[in-house]
Amino acid sequence: MESLYLIVRIAGETVAIGAEGVGSVVEIDSITAVPRVAPHIVGLFALRSRILTVVDSAMALGVGRCAQGALQTAVIITAEGHGYALLVEEVIDVIKGTKPSPCIAVIGREWSRVTIGQVATQEGDRLLIDPALLIHGREAIAA
């Protein structure tokens, strides 16, 4: 059975996110900084009268920062009842892939915290990540 996946690039890695958990993909042009937040929280962003917390996905993994420019690409999700904009380097496509299977690839600790399996696509196998696990950042690794 095939499912739909959003294919994105985070920290140079091409990964899959289950499309059912994605609200939308947007370009962000203005982020309001918030003092005294975790390093992976970039700030706040307003989208259609909703305030979203902006998370730097690469920083949340502990593998650098997403490129910062005039416009930044974000994947919008809802987790734990709150809205989040997850910054990614690039949104590549929405594709069909197989039902997830256990991840057999050797991956680093950063990725293993957010990886929930792998999916086979026409472009090859991709790590399937749970974007909600990014919102807690590197601090979740120690927990």
Rosetta blueprint (number, residue, H / E / L):
1 M L
2 E E
3 S E
4 L E
5 Y E
6 L E
7 I E
8 V E
9 R E
10 I E
11 A L
12 G L
13 E E
14 T E
15 V E
16 A E
17 I E
18 G E
19 A H
20 E H
21 G H
22 V L
23 G L
24 S E
25 V E
26 V E
27 E E
28 I E
29 D L
30 S L
31 I L
32 T E
33 A L
34 V L
35 P L
36 R L
37 V L
38 A L
39 P L
40 H L
41 I E
42 V E
43 G E
44 L E
45 F E
46 A E
47 L E
48 R L
49 S L
50 R E
51 I E
52 L E
53 T E
54 V E
55 V E
56 D E
57 S H
58 A H
59 M H
60 A H
61 L H
62 G L
63 V L
64 G L
65 R L
66 C L
67 A L
68 Q L
69 G L
70 A L
71 L L
72 Q E
73 T E
74 A E
75 V E
76 I E
77 I E
78 T E
79 A E
80 E L
81 G L
82 H E
83 G E
84 Y E
85 A E
86 L E
87 L E
88 V E
89 E L
90 E E
91 V E
92 I E
93 D E
94 V E
95 I E
96 K E
97 G E
98 T E
99 K L
100 P L
101 S E
102 P L
103 C L
104 I L
105 A L
106 V L
107 I L
108 G L
109 R H
110 E H
111 W H
112 S H
113 R L
114 V L
115 T E
116 I E
117 G E
118 Q E
119 V E
120 A E
121 T E
122 Q L
123 E L
124 G E
125 D E
126 R E
127 L E
128 L E
129 I E
130 D L
131 P H
132 A H
133 L H
134 L H
135 I L
136 H L
137 G L
138 R L
139 E H
140 A H
141 I H
142 A H
143 A L
